[in-house]
Amino acid sequence: MMLRLIFLFFFLSYWKINFTQQVPQYSNFLNNYFALNPALAGSNECLNVKVGHRNQWVGFNGAPKTTFASFSTELKHKKIQTLRTKHGVGGFIESDEIGPFSRSTVYFSYAYHFPIARSVTASIGIFGGISQIGVDATQILISDIDDPLINGTGKTYLIPDFSPGLFLNHDDWFAGYSIRQIMLNKWERLIGSNNARNRFHHYLVGGKRFKTESLNLVPAALIKFVGFSVPAIDLNLTAELSKKFDVGVSWRNTDAIVAMMNVKFLKFFSLGYAFDMTTSRLNIASSNTHEFILGISACPFNNKSSYVCPVFQ
């Protein structure tokens, strides 16, 4: 059946490159970690908004394109807030297209932050929302007119989704763990087959700042693991040249070498950019990926004399 050939090609090629990733990946994850872990909701004192776009494997037909927007803020109320204990809320919207398949997700988040040691804070959080999935079979060459994929074209389905997360942070180090897609929904109604279903996506992150007289170095790692796959690892090294500007490089074992930069300007704005140079065999068709992140804060960025946790950007 043509459907089986399509999915065999789609998932095998994606497995070789992204190790069965069913959700978008982000190169500049330190600047966008809230997208992966709801426990960051309310980490910043003021409202923090981010919008971004990732155009992966430019020039490759059907390559992933992702657009997102998020906000988070601390809940300020005297009756629910004590010293170093606070609550945070936020939201995250993500639209992802891969060839004929599309997925849009809307999450709302809640996080509780509490101290566990001197200068060390822990937080637990959860995303809750819905995902809308769809397929456009007109973009696929189907030889069998009875292929069940045809019945799903043009239709969209809403499925519930939840994503819990944990996070530990100090001003100079951090560690976190989160899961996406804990609702293992099958796609049978959309594609006419019960062989495809969502899988857990595990994210483990950690990093530490090392201070020097001229600049700070922040090595960090992000491990992404999906069942029946080899873990994908992003190793990142960021140089903080000042509180307003940093540059970095990253290596992803599955696909790319990345160059990154983040700049804060006009007190309330930040701009992040990542350029992925493709190292997998896809570089025959596409050699690069572009990722942009615009941030807006209700408070001026980091007026304190000391640096804050590297992911609180």
Beta strands, then each sheet from edge to edge (+ up, - down):
strand 1: 48-55
strand 2: 65-75
strand 3: 86-98
strand 4: 101-117
strand 5: 120-135
strand 6: 156-170
strand 7: 173-180
strand 8: 201-208
strand 9: 210-211
strand 10: 216-226
strand 11: 232-240
strand 12: 245-252
strand 13: 256-265
strand 14: 269-278
strand 15: 288-297
sheet 1: 9+ 10- 8+ 7- 6+ 5- 4+ 3- 2+ 1- 15+ 14- 13+ 12- 11+
end
